[in-house]
Amino acid sequence: MTTAYVTHPRYAEHNLPGHPEHAGRIQAVWHELERSNLTARMTTITPEPASEELLLTVHTLEYLQTLAWTATQDRMLHLDADTYASPTSYEIARLAAGGVVRAVDAVMRGEAQNALATVRPPGHHAIGPRGMGFCLLGNIAIAARHTQRAYGLKRVLIVDYDVHHGNGTQDMFYGDDSIMFVSTHQFPFYPGSGAVTETGEGKGKGYTVNIALPEGQGDLNYAAVFEQIVWPVAERFQPELILVSAGFDAHWIDPLAGMRLSLKGYAHLTRELCLMAHELCADRIVFVMEGGYNLDALSHGIRNIAHVLLGDDTVSDPLGPDSSSAEPDILPLIERIRAIHSLHDSEEVTTG
């Protein structure tokens, strides 16, 4: 398989030492991909910044002017309590968005079968009029709009398995039936959105699928959620392309959340998504780095995405499984979400 690997050395320039979303995150990923000889096996692509015209498909002009203003300052600024911007951050954020756009281009043009975009700052919390949650621009949302403008795609599926709800991505497409947004996330948790009853509005009703999970879910329950909810909604939607917001903060060792996935469990989700792409959209799938604040979980998690995209059976998991008690009963929640989205049939719902 040919896998496009999109990244840029300048992604490390957006940095605030001591902040959870710091340059060491992507540096750890780069190191692990090099150490495991995976970089050499992929087709490395260096992106260009996304154009302002493309950014305006999901963001307001006023917000972009605010980001441009930060570039004229000579100090670190905070857009909110969590989100920082240095004088070069807007340029780096445009490179991040451009990286996801270029990854999509590689897949849609047939340069590669699939793609991995290792970018930062992350993007799934940024909303139209402002950044938030460590995110400046809606990287994956910008790329989704690009696929429609450049290639005329009518059905794009975005799956977000970051531990935090991708509120920005949801907001940008909440009334849109051409982009389905499916999110697994800890709930209640930051940013406070993503209840199972948030399903879209207008013609987009039913095209937002929130799988709002209480803390403590691990490999078995996540696998059940993918089997019983993500697969059937994807099959019903019949996407022409799958984009994945890949966050590794649902790992049991992550310091910012309360989920219990292992790297092996994450690799299973990745394989399921690639199988969906194989069956539904000619293998067209792009993984985009989002959160993850333990460097080992993040770097080995991205490494495992690369293994899956390249067709390897390898799973790198130096951290092992969570050793706490059994996972909570997820069956009632699965049944509720299936009912909300009219997924009930004669088959018995199981949890693995």
Buried (B, 14 or more C-beta within 10 A) or exposed (E): BBBBBBBBEBBBBBBBEEBBBBBBBBBBBBEBBEEBEBBEBBEEBEBEBBBEEBBBBBBBEEBBEBBEEBEEEEEBBEBEEBBBBBBBBBBBBBBBBBBBBBBBBBBBEEBBBBBBBBBBBBBBBBBBEBBBBBBBBBBBBBBBBBBBEBBEBEBBBBBBBBBBBBBBBBBBBBBBBBBBBBBBBBBEBBBEBBEBEBBBEEEBEBBBBBBBBBBBBBBBBBBBBBBBBBBBBBEEBEBBBBBBBBBBBBBBBBEBBBBBBBBBBBBBBBBBBBBBBBEBBEBBBBBBBBBBBBBBBBBBBBBBBBBBBBEEEEBBBEBEBBEEEEBBEBBEBBBEBBEBBEBEEEEEBEBE
